[in-house]
Amino acid sequence: MKMATEKSGFAEIAWTWVKGVANKFTNAVINAGKDAKKLADEDPRRVVHSFKVGLAITLVSLFYYFDDPIYDGFGVSAMWAVMTVVVVFEFSVGATLGRGVNRGIATLLGGALGLGAHRLASFSGEKAEPIFLGLSVLLIAAVVTFLRFHPKLKARYDYGLMIFILTFSLICVSGYRDDEVLDMAYVRLSTVLIGGAVSVFICVFLRPIWAGEDLHGLTAANIEKLGIFLEVFGSKYLKSLDEKNQEMEASLDEYKSVLNSQGAEESLANYAKWEPRHGKFRYRQPWDQYLKVGTATRECAYRIKALSGYLNSEIQAPKEIREKIQESCTEISTECSCALAELSTAIKNMTRATPADLHISNAKTVSKNLKSLLKTSLWPDTDLVDIIPAATVVSLLIEIVSCTAQIADSVHELASLSKYKFPDDAHAMRQNQNGKEKILPRTSSNDGSHNFTITVE
């Protein structure tokens, strides 16, 4: 009886353990499925890219599956084509072209130099040949590895330099024991070129993903996020510091992604330089200018971060002090927000951002008036500690006006270099802050560039 009870208890414990393991496994599968769906929903192009890579690998694998004459021509070396697809096929066209060109040229040069070193070593005698080859590998590998530290070479040709070292070393080392070194170099180069060609063809002609378009969209989106922050800050937050809500907090946090966008922008710009002309993007598009726009945008984002820190601070200016500067601060925020929105829209549509200059001019005027207000003795009986938070906000807003002007200058330069078209209403009538209508005339300079003159009374 006692033994039966023990068996029953053991079986119950075992069953409970099995159920626990099964539930954990089921939950893990469900969570993995949710994560996969989230990744696909965030960017459906990831799914397309995955199938494109699978298709490319399948196509080059046929060289290995088929019998005569393809397999006899390449043999086991056909697997180099598969390896090339795996390491060359990237998410964007520019990244794939960059890796493909790097790998092809590096394989060609590395193979040619390896054959040359092997040929020279053969003249040195049987005993001196391995010494000569060893010294060649040491010298070439050391020099090329040192070149990889050069910033410009590392940015665009680091992968090619690495493949050059690999190919040269393989040819030198393998050629010492294998007399068919020329055939080996030929087969390796052929399979690499085949794998690279298949990768580039599928990447370019089957639902291409352009790094230039991603950089263009990222630049516009980052500027737009800063405008959203200032819009919420000016229209809602300043008027209701004590009435925060989740929607407002979410809008004020969108700018944070701009602070960490430098790496993504530099990578996209590097990849975009490899891409041919496509869509509205011409050959030799000024991708470096996008980086300048991004730099100016991040400088503004850092000021906004400091402003956001003030909003979340426990020390706030008294209500009577905030009321004295609220109107001016709100107007500055609104004008800068409108300017950033115009700049973002202009980049998206690839047109000149002419109205943004008027908003910036208005913001500068208000900021000057706000400076004058701070210099007056409006608060003779107010404690300095109470004034400091308000003065900090005013100072940050004035800096944001300057940063917005820098963003506008860099965007205007981008528009000039990229030859953006003027919008249909570029020389239409506008209204300034006094309600008077002004015209933005279009004038042409001697070099053919266009300038806008904005008059604000």
C-alpha positions as CSV (number, residue, x, y, z in Angstrom):
1,M,0.0,0.0,0.0
2,K,2.8,2.3,1.0
3,M,4.7,1.4,-2.2
4,A,1.7,2.1,-4.3
5,T,1.3,5.5,-2.7
6,E,4.9,6.4,-3.4
7,K,4.6,5.3,-7.0
8,S,1.5,7.5,-7.3
9,G,3.3,10.4,-5.8
10,F,6.3,10.0,-8.1
11,A,4.0,9.7,-11.1
12,E,2.2,12.9,-10.1
13,I,5.5,14.8,-9.7
14,A,6.8,13.5,-13.0
15,W,3.5,14.5,-14.8
16,T,3.7,18.0,-13.2
17,W,7.2,18.4,-14.4
18,V,6.3,17.2,-17.9
19,K,3.4,19.6,-18.0
20,G,5.6,22.5,-16.8
21,V,8.2,21.7,-19.5
22,A,5.5,21.5,-22.2
23,N,4.0,24.8,-21.1
24,K,7.4,26.5,-21.2
25,F,8.1,25.1,-24.6
26,T,4.6,26.2,-25.9
27,N,5.1,29.7,-24.5
28,A,8.6,29.9,-26.0
29,V,7.2,29.0,-29.4
30,I,4.3,31.5,-29.1
31,N,6.6,34.3,-28.0
32,A,9.0,33.5,-30.8
33,G,6.1,33.7,-33.3
34,K,5.0,37.0,-31.8
35,D,8.6,38.4,-32.1
36,A,8.8,37.2,-35.7
37,K,5.5,38.8,-36.5
38,K,6.6,42.1,-34.9
39,L,9.8,42.1,-36.9
40,A,7.8,41.6,-40.1
41,D,5.3,44.2,-39.2
42,E,8.0,46.8,-38.4
43,D,9.5,46.4,-41.9
44,P,7.9,44.0,-44.4
45,R,11.0,44.3,-46.5
46,R,12.8,41.9,-44.1
47,V,10.5,39.1,-45.3
48,V,11.2,39.9,-48.9
49,H,15.0,40.1,-48.3
50,S,14.9,36.7,-46.6
51,F,13.3,35.0,-49.6
52,K,15.7,36.8,-52.0
53,V,18.7,35.4,-50.1
54,G,17.1,31.9,-50.2
55,L,16.5,32.2,-53.9
56,A,20.1,33.3,-54.6
57,I,21.6,30.4,-52.6
58,T,19.3,27.9,-54.4
59,L,20.4,29.2,-57.8
60,V,24.1,29.0,-57.1
61,S,23.6,25.6,-55.4
62,L,22.6,24.2,-58.8
63,F,26.2,24.3,-59.9
64,Y,26.9,21.7,-57.2
65,Y,23.9,19.5,-57.8
66,F,24.2,19.2,-61.6
67,D,26.5,16.6,-63.1
68,D,28.5,17.0,-66.2
69,P,29.7,19.4,-67.4
70,I,29.2,22.0,-64.6
71,Y,30.3,20.0,-61.7
72,D,33.3,18.6,-63.6
73,G,34.3,22.2,-64.3
74,F,34.2,23.4,-60.7
75,G,34.0,20.4,-58.5
76,V,33.8,20.9,-54.8
77,S,35.0,24.5,-55.4
78,A,31.4,25.3,-56.5
79,M,30.7,25.7,-52.8
80,W,32.7,29.0,-53.0
81,A,29.7,30.4,-54.9
82,V,27.4,29.5,-52.1
83,M,29.7,31.1,-49.5
84,T,30.0,34.2,-51.6
85,V,26.2,34.6,-51.7
86,V,26.0,34.2,-47.9
87,V,28.6,36.8,-47.1
88,V,27.8,39.3,-50.0
89,F,24.0,39.4,-50.0
90,E,23.1,42.3,-47.8
91,F,19.8,44.1,-47.0
92,S,20.2,47.0,-49.4
93,V,21.5,47.3,-52.9
94,G,24.4,49.6,-51.9
95,A,25.6,47.2,-49.2
96,T,25.4,44.2,-51.6
97,L,27.2,46.1,-54.4
98,G,29.9,47.3,-52.1
99,R,30.6,43.8,-50.7
100,G,30.3,42.3,-54.2
101,V,32.7,44.7,-55.8
102,N,35.1,44.5,-52.8
103,R,35.1,40.7,-52.9
104,G,35.5,40.4,-56.7
105,I,38.3,42.9,-57.0
106,A,40.1,41.6,-53.8
107,T,39.9,38.0,-55.1
108,L,41.3,39.0,-58.5
109,L,44.1,41.1,-57.1
110,G,44.9,38.6,-54.2
111,G,44.9,35.7,-56.6
112,A,47.1,37.5,-59.1
113,L,49.6,38.6,-56.5
114,G,49.6,35.1,-55.0
115,L,50.4,33.5,-58.3
116,G,53.1,36.1,-58.8
117,A,54.6,35.3,-55.4
118,H,54.4,31.6,-56.1
119,R,56.1,32.0,-59.4
120,L,59.0,34.0,-58.0
121,A,59.4,31.6,-55.1
122,S,59.8,28.7,-57.6
123,F,62.9,30.4,-59.0
124,S,64.5,30.6,-55.6
125,G,65.1,26.9,-55.2
126,E,63.4,24.1,-53.4
127,K,64.8,24.9,-49.9
128,A,64.3,28.7,-50.2
129,E,60.8,28.5,-51.7
130,P,58.9,28.1,-48.4
131,I,61.0,30.8,-46.8
132,F,60.2,33.2,-49.6
133,L,56.5,32.4,-49.5
134,G,56.4,32.8,-45.7
135,L,58.1,36.2,-45.9
136,S,55.7,37.2,-48.7
137,V,52.6,36.3,-46.6
138,L,54.1,38.1,-43.6
139,L,54.9,41.3,-45.5
140,I,51.6,41.5,-47.5
141,A,49.4,40.5,-44.5
142,A,51.1,43.0,-42.2
143,V,50.9,45.9,-44.8
144,V,47.3,45.3,-45.8
145,T,46.2,44.8,-42.2
146,F,47.8,48.2,-41.3
147,L,45.9,49.8,-44.2
148,R,42.6,48.6,-42.7
149,F,43.1,51.1,-39.8
150,H,43.0,54.0,-42.3
151,P,39.5,55.7,-41.7
152,K,38.6,56.2,-45.4
153,L,39.8,52.7,-46.4
154,K,38.0,51.1,-43.5
155,A,34.8,52.9,-44.2
156,R,34.4,51.5,-47.8
157,Y,37.1,48.9,-48.5
158,D,37.6,47.0,-45.2
159,Y,35.9,43.9,-46.4
160,G,37.9,43.9,-49.6
161,L,41.2,44.3,-47.8
162,M,40.3,41.3,-45.6
163,I,39.4,39.1,-48.6
164,F,42.6,40.2,-50.3
165,I,44.6,38.9,-47.3
166,L,42.6,35.7,-47.3
167,T,42.9,35.0,-51.0
168,F,46.6,35.8,-51.2
169,S,47.4,33.6,-48.2
170,L,45.4,30.7,-49.5
171,I,47.0,30.8,-52.9
172,C,50.5,31.1,-51.4
173,V,50.1,28.4,-48.8
174,S,48.0,25.9,-51.0
175,G,50.2,26.4,-54.0
176,Y,53.2,25.1,-52.2
177,R,51.8,21.6,-52.0
178,D,49.5,21.8,-55.1
179,D,51.1,22.2,-58.6
180,E,47.7,23.2,-60.1
181,V,47.8,26.5,-58.4
182,L,46.7,28.4,-61.6
183,D,43.6,26.2,-62.0
184,M,42.8,26.7,-58.3
185,A,43.0,30.5,-58.6
186,Y,40.9,30.4,-61.8
187,V,38.2,28.2,-60.2
188,R,38.1,30.3,-57.0
189,L,37.8,33.6,-59.0
190,S,35.1,32.1,-61.3
191,T,32.9,30.8,-58.5
192,V,33.3,34.1,-56.5
193,L,32.2,36.1,-59.6
194,I,29.3,33.8,-60.2
195,G,28.1,34.0,-56.6
196,G,28.5,37.8,-56.6
197,A,26.8,38.3,-59.9
198,V,23.8,36.2,-58.8
199,S,23.6,38.2,-55.6
200,V,23.8,41.6,-57.3
201,F,21.3,40.6,-60.0
202,I,18.6,39.4,-57.6
203,C,19.2,42.3,-55.2
204,V,18.9,45.0,-57.9
205,F,16.1,43.6,-60.1
206,L,13.9,41.8,-57.6
207,R,12.2,44.3,-55.2
208,P,15.3,46.3,-54.6
209,I,15.9,48.0,-51.3
210,W,17.9,51.2,-51.7
211,A,20.1,52.6,-48.9
212,G,19.9,56.0,-50.4
213,E,16.1,56.1,-50.0
214,D,16.4,54.9,-46.4
215,L,18.9,57.6,-45.6
216,H,16.7,60.2,-47.3
217,G,13.7,59.0,-45.3
218,L,15.6,58.8,-42.0
219,T,16.9,62.4,-42.4
220,A,13.4,63.7,-43.0
221,A,11.9,61.6,-40.2
222,N,14.5,62.8,-37.6
223,I,13.8,66.5,-38.4
224,E,10.1,65.8,-38.2
225,K,10.5,64.2,-34.7
226,L,12.1,67.4,-33.4
227,G,9.3,69.4,-34.8
228,I,6.7,67.2,-33.1
229,F,8.4,67.7,-29.7
230,L,8.4,71.5,-30.1
231,E,4.8,71.5,-31.3
232,V,3.7,69.5,-28.2
233,F,5.9,71.5,-25.9
234,G,4.6,74.8,-27.2
235,S,0.9,74.1,-27.7
236,K,0.2,71.8,-24.8
237,Y,3.0,71.2,-22.4
238,L,3.8,74.7,-21.4
239,K,0.2,75.4,-20.7
240,S,-0.4,72.3,-18.6
241,L,2.8,71.3,-16.8
242,D,0.6,69.8,-14.0
243,E,-1.7,67.9,-16.4
244,K,0.6,65.4,-18.1
245,N,-0.8,62.4,-20.0
246,Q,0.6,59.3,-21.7
247,E,0.0,60.6,-25.2
248,M,1.8,63.8,-24.5
249,E,4.7,61.9,-22.9
250,A,5.0,59.6,-26.0
251,S,5.1,62.6,-28.3
252,L,7.8,64.2,-26.3
253,D,10.0,61.0,-26.3
254,E,10.1,60.5,-30.0
255,Y,13.2,62.8,-30.4
256,K,15.3,60.3,-28.4
257,S,15.9,58.1,-31.4
258,V,17.6,61.0,-33.2
259,L,20.4,61.0,-30.6
260,N,21.5,57.5,-31.6
261,S,21.1,57.8,-35.3
262,Q,24.7,58.8,-36.3
263,G,25.8,55.2,-36.8
264,A,22.9,54.3,-39.0
265,E,23.3,57.5,-41.1
266,E,27.0,56.9,-41.7
267,S,26.4,53.3,-42.7
268,L,23.5,54.2,-45.1
269,A,25.6,57.0,-46.6
270,N,28.5,54.6,-47.2
271,Y,26.2,52.1,-48.8
272,A,24.4,54.7,-50.9
273,K,27.7,55.8,-52.5
274,W,27.8,52.3,-54.2
275,E,24.4,52.6,-55.7
276,P,23.6,53.6,-59.3
277,R,21.1,56.2,-60.3
278,H,17.6,55.2,-59.2
279,G,14.3,56.9,-58.9
280,K,14.7,60.6,-58.1
281,F,18.3,60.1,-56.9
282,R,20.9,60.9,-59.5
283,Y,24.4,59.7,-60.0
284,R,26.9,61.2,-57.5
285,Q,24.1,62.3,-55.2
286,P,25.6,64.5,-52.4
287,W,25.2,61.8,-49.7
288,D,27.8,63.5,-47.4
289,Q,25.5,66.5,-47.2
290,Y,22.9,64.2,-45.6
291,L,25.4,63.6,-42.9
292,K,25.8,67.3,-42.3
293,V,22.0,67.7,-42.0
294,G,22.0,64.8,-39.6
295,T,24.8,66.4,-37.5
296,A,22.9,69.7,-37.2
297,T,19.7,67.7,-36.3
298,R,21.5,65.9,-33.5
299,E,22.9,69.2,-32.1
300,C,19.3,70.4,-31.9
301,A,18.2,67.1,-30.4
302,Y,20.7,67.6,-27.6
303,R,19.3,71.0,-26.7
304,I,15.8,69.4,-26.8
305,K,17.1,66.7,-24.4
306,A,18.2,69.4,-22.0
307,L,14.8,71.1,-22.3
308,S,13.0,67.8,-21.7
309,G,15.2,67.3,-18.6
310,Y,13.8,70.6,-17.3
311,L,10.3,69.5,-17.9
312,N,10.8,66.4,-15.8
313,S,12.7,68.2,-13.0
314,E,11.3,68.5,-9.6
315,I,12.3,72.2,-9.4
316,Q,9.9,74.3,-11.5
317,A,9.5,78.1,-11.8
318,P,6.5,79.6,-10.0
319,K,3.4,79.9,-12.0
320,E,3.5,83.7,-12.0
321,I,6.9,83.7,-13.6
322,R,6.0,81.1,-16.2
323,E,3.0,83.2,-17.2
324,K,5.2,86.1,-18.0
325,I,7.3,84.2,-20.5
326,Q,4.7,81.6,-21.6
327,E,3.5,83.5,-24.6
328,S,6.9,84.1,-26.1
329,C,8.1,80.6,-25.4
330,T,5.0,79.2,-27.0
331,E,5.5,81.3,-30.0
332,I,9.2,80.3,-30.4
333,S,8.3,76.6,-30.0
334,T,5.5,76.9,-32.6
335,E,7.6,78.8,-35.1
336,C,10.5,76.4,-34.8
337,S,8.1,73.5,-35.0
338,C,6.6,74.9,-38.2
339,A,10.1,75.5,-39.7
340,L,11.2,71.9,-38.9
341,A,8.0,70.5,-40.4
342,E,8.5,72.5,-43.6
343,L,12.1,71.3,-43.8
344,S,11.1,67.7,-43.3
345,T,8.3,67.9,-45.9
346,A,10.7,69.6,-48.4
347,I,13.2,66.8,-48.0
348,K,10.5,64.1,-48.5
349,N,9.1,65.9,-51.6
350,M,12.6,66.9,-52.8
351,T,11.6,70.6,-53.1
352,R,13.0,73.8,-51.8
353,A,12.0,74.6,-48.2
354,T,11.2,78.3,-48.7
355,P,8.5,78.9,-46.0
356,A,10.9,77.6,-43.3
357,D,13.0,80.8,-43.5
358,L,10.0,82.9,-42.7
359,H,9.2,80.9,-39.5
360,I,12.9,81.0,-38.4
361,S,12.9,84.8,-38.9
362,N,9.8,85.1,-36.8
363,A,11.4,82.9,-34.1
364,K,14.5,85.0,-34.1
365,T,12.4,88.2,-33.6
366,V,10.6,86.7,-30.7
367,S,13.8,85.4,-29.1
368,K,15.3,88.9,-29.3
369,N,12.2,90.3,-27.5
370,L,12.4,87.6,-24.9
371,K,16.1,88.4,-24.3
372,S,15.1,92.0,-23.7
373,L,12.4,90.9,-21.4
374,L,14.8,89.0,-19.2
375,K,17.1,92.0,-19.0
376,T,14.4,94.2,-17.5
377,S,13.6,94.3,-13.8
378,L,10.2,92.6,-14.0
379,W,10.9,90.5,-10.9
380,P,12.5,92.8,-8.4
381,D,11.1,91.0,-5.3
382,T,11.5,87.4,-6.8
383,D,14.0,84.9,-5.4
384,L,16.8,84.2,-7.8
385,V,16.3,80.4,-7.3
386,D,12.8,80.8,-8.7
387,I,14.0,82.7,-11.8
388,I,16.8,80.2,-12.7
389,P,14.4,77.5,-14.1
390,A,12.6,80.0,-16.3
391,A,15.8,81.5,-17.5
392,T,17.1,78.1,-18.3
393,V,14.1,77.3,-20.5
394,V,14.4,80.6,-22.3
395,S,18.2,80.1,-22.9
396,L,17.5,76.6,-24.3
397,L,14.8,77.8,-26.6
398,I,17.0,80.6,-27.9
399,E,19.7,77.9,-28.7
400,I,17.1,75.8,-30.4
401,V,16.3,78.7,-32.7
402,S,19.9,78.9,-33.7
403,C,20.1,75.1,-34.2
404,T,16.9,75.3,-36.3
405,A,18.6,77.9,-38.5
406,Q,21.6,75.6,-38.9
407,I,19.4,72.8,-39.9
408,A,17.7,75.0,-42.5
409,D,21.1,76.1,-43.9
410,S,22.2,72.5,-44.3
411,V,18.9,71.5,-45.9
412,H,19.1,74.5,-48.3
413,E,22.6,73.4,-49.3
414,L,21.4,69.9,-49.8
415,A,18.6,71.2,-52.0
416,S,21.1,73.2,-54.0
417,L,23.5,70.4,-54.5
418,S,20.7,67.9,-55.3
419,K,19.0,70.4,-57.6
420,Y,15.7,70.2,-55.8
421,K,12.8,71.8,-57.7
422,F,11.0,74.8,-56.4
423,P,7.5,74.1,-55.1
424,D,4.5,75.3,-57.0
425,D,3.8,77.9,-54.4
426,A,7.4,78.9,-53.9
427,H,6.8,82.5,-55.0
428,A,3.2,82.7,-53.8
429,M,2.1,85.2,-51.2
430,R,2.8,84.5,-47.6
431,Q,1.8,86.2,-44.4
432,N,4.1,87.3,-41.7
433,Q,3.3,87.5,-38.0
434,N,1.5,90.9,-38.4
435,G,-0.9,89.5,-41.0
436,K,0.6,91.5,-43.9
437,E,1.1,89.7,-47.1
438,K,4.6,89.3,-48.5
439,I,6.0,87.8,-51.7
440,L,9.0,85.4,-51.8
441,P,10.6,86.4,-55.1
442,R,12.7,84.0,-57.0
443,T,16.0,85.4,-58.3
444,S,18.7,83.7,-60.3
445,S,22.4,84.3,-59.7
446,N,25.1,84.3,-62.3
447,D,26.0,80.6,-61.6
448,G,22.5,79.5,-62.2
449,S,21.6,78.9,-58.6
450,H,18.4,80.3,-57.1
451,N,18.1,82.5,-54.1
452,F,15.1,83.6,-52.1
453,T,14.7,86.9,-50.5
454,I,12.3,87.1,-47.5
455,T,11.2,90.4,-46.2
456,V,9.7,90.6,-42.7
457,E,8.3,93.7,-41.2
